[in-house]
Amino acid sequence: MPRSDDLPDGHRFIPAARLSDIPPGGLRRVAIEGRLILLASVAGGVFAVDDDCTHISGPLDRGELDGYTLTCPVHLARFDVRDGSVLRGPARDPLPTYPVRVEGDQVLVALPDSDPGAGR
Ligand code: FES
């Protein structure tokens, strides 16, 4: 079972995808409890960010991943999938990120228990 002792308060790990369903160096969009999450596989690690560009909601799952750099397909803003930071505008705000745990072939993503984005 996933441990919860290293999570922010009020978060819990939720099964999100199979590791084998995420292409190495690639992206996979998943829906978890009403929220669209983008999983990025880089250098043997998996990172989770909102699949919603902070500029004007571009579909990041249609963007490009080059190493840790995710490029939005709409106006080419760039983000670091490790911490969501903006590497190039026009986006100004970082992407929300989520803790990820991989157990065997199972990828789990930690979301807040009372997710304000649920149901959008
Ligand atoms: S919507 Fe992503 S850069 Fe504009």
Boltz pocket constraint, residues with backbone or C-beta under 6 A from the ligand:
constraints:
  - pocket:
      binder: B
      contacts: [[A, 53], [A, 54], [A, 55], [A, 56], [A, 57], [A, 58], [A, 72], [A, 73], [A, 74], [A, 75], [A, 76], [A, 77], [A, 89], [A, 90], [A, 91]]
      max_distance: 6.0
